[in-house]
Amino acid sequence: MDSLQFSDVEGYGELLPRVLDAALGHLDELAHRPVRMPQTRARLHELLGGPLPLTSTPAEKVLETLVRGGQLGASPSGSPRYFGYVVGGTLPIALAADWLTSVWDQCGVIYDMSPLTGTLEEICGEWLVDLFGLPVGTSTAFTPGCTYANILSLTAARHAVLERHGWNVREQGMQGAPTITVLANERIHASVRRALNVLGLSGNLRKIETDADGRILPIALERGLKKASGAPLIVCGQVGDINTGAIEFLQPLCEQVHDAGGWVHLDAAFGLWAAATDMRHTLLAGLENADSWATDAHKWLNVPYDSGIAFIADKAAHRAALAMSPDYLQHNQPRERHTLDWGLSMSARSRVIPIWAALTQLGKDGVARMVQRHCDQAKRFARLLAEEPGVEIANNVTLNQIAVRFHHPTHDTDTHTQNVTDAFQHEGIGWAQTSIHNERKILRLSIINWATTEDDIDRAAESLLRNHRRLIHQGDMARCAQSVITNHRRIKEAGILQP
Ligand SMILES: *Cc1c(COP(=O)(O)O)cnc(C)c1O
């Protein structure tokens, strides 16, 4: 077969059932097989690489090779005992909807190109604003992830704060514009720093000191605001620190910034979902007073990658910063939603379809229960670990993130924490990675998969503790052996053992 005929590419009927088999096999295995990171780059190159094939390959063969590649090289990120980074699982209904998204191959841009997408964006936008208790009328954009949502929110912020100083950044650009002061939580996620970079705002970034868990100190903010007085101002805080899950003191933060005439942007990649629970009235009180919020659906809503959402309270500012109407995209429906007026992309995957499916299945109550369960599981995990001598929980476990330090009677804690993590990863009961928190090494655990059970938590905690004890014990054994050798040498030197 050296030229591909249309008839050759027909074959959904043969391919899709095989995909279903492979998918069910993979998903079924996830909970049972070791949670280990594959070390297979060379084998993947062998299997999937080499020169681009000159001639065509039968689709079934392509699929077979790809499935093999997936078996070899896919990380176990969907496992209920994968606690690495902050990686959400995938709800079955969201996966099903994601498959349909590909089947329908929808692309938003303007309403006409996908009435389904435009309408679902309206529906889900309102649902999410309600779920999180954001101001009625807050506008939304569905993005590839929280990084894009941060870029988009800060694009609106930049437009609005410059507008207040008589500058239209869309028309006049950034060169010669009034200088915008940006104050950010000193631990702000790299994603926000990238957004500021892209927007030409990093030059005037001032970091604001936080407490040990990563919340901006009101007094430090006060000082920063004093210095910024009168200038266009954006303040970036976080709802869910990447290591500790900490949430800013939202009420006073928003008040302080608004009194100074600034815009509050919150990086809320996973923490925003906690607003669906009763924590909305405690930890998240005052959330609605910010000006923009960026989050991920692929984290705590458990839809497949990739999927983020931006929320902007001032709809007019959002639209003014982004709306576009190129001549070639004729749209005659002024009332319908045209995706391109709200997002950064033009053509984009209809990410809202799995979001709609997940929200519909779970309902407000189901989202709240899933998020609360993960927070409770995190507390259980932390408690199990903390009962062991030498194990320190290095954060206040309020959300789903746990920062753990493993102490050793003689070794340095950073090294032992790394060694316990390596041994945990090697054992394959669960998986998580180290991070740096307050300049010290921690093991960071994130509970964020709908499929995780208490038994999964218990098994992972046991594995960690087993390795922590074994490494200490091994240290003891090594020291013991060392002292036997030393004694032996001393005895020898003293001539006692000489014949
Ligand atoms: C994951 C994360 C981001 C980046 O989100 P992406 O979806 O990876 O672009 C930003 N901030 C926080 C706190 C995160 O956890």
The ligand as an SDF file (V2000), in Angstrom:
LIG
                    3D

 15 15  0  0  0  0  0  0  0  0999 V2000
   -0.9570   23.3840   38.5190 C   0  0  0  0  0  0  0  0  0  0  0  0
   -0.8680   24.7630   39.0140 C   0  0  0  0  0  0  0  0  0  0  0  0
   -0.6730   25.8350   38.1420 C   0  0  0  0  0  0  0  0  0  0  0  0
   -0.4510   25.6470   36.6670 C   0  0  0  0  0  0  0  0  0  0  0  0
   -1.5800   25.0880   36.0650 O   0  0  0  0  0  0  0  0  0  0  0  0
   -1.4830   24.3530   34.6630 P   0  0  0  0  0  0  0  0  0  0  0  0
   -2.8240   23.7560   34.5060 O   0  0  0  0  0  0  0  0  0  0  0  0
   -0.3960   23.3270   34.7980 O   0  0  0  0  0  0  0  0  0  0  0  0
   -1.1600   25.3610   33.6270 O   0  0  0  0  0  0  0  0  0  0  0  0
   -0.6500   27.1050   38.6840 C   0  0  0  0  0  0  0  0  0  0  0  0
   -0.7820   27.3090   39.9940 N   0  0  0  0  0  0  0  0  0  0  0  0
   -0.9640   26.2920   40.8620 C   0  0  0  0  0  0  0  0  0  0  0  0
   -1.1140   26.5990   42.3260 C   0  0  0  0  0  0  0  0  0  0  0  0
   -1.0010   24.9780   40.4060 C   0  0  0  0  0  0  0  0  0  0  0  0
   -1.1850   23.9790   41.2750 O   0  0  0  0  0  0  0  0  0  0  0  0
  1  2  1  0
  2  3  1  0
  2 14  2  0
  3  4  1  0
  3 10  2  0
  4  5  1  0
  5  6  1  0
  6  7  2  0
  6  8  1  0
  6  9  1  0
 10 11  1  0
 11 12  2  0
 12 13  1  0
 12 14  1  0
 14 15  1  0
M  END
$$$$
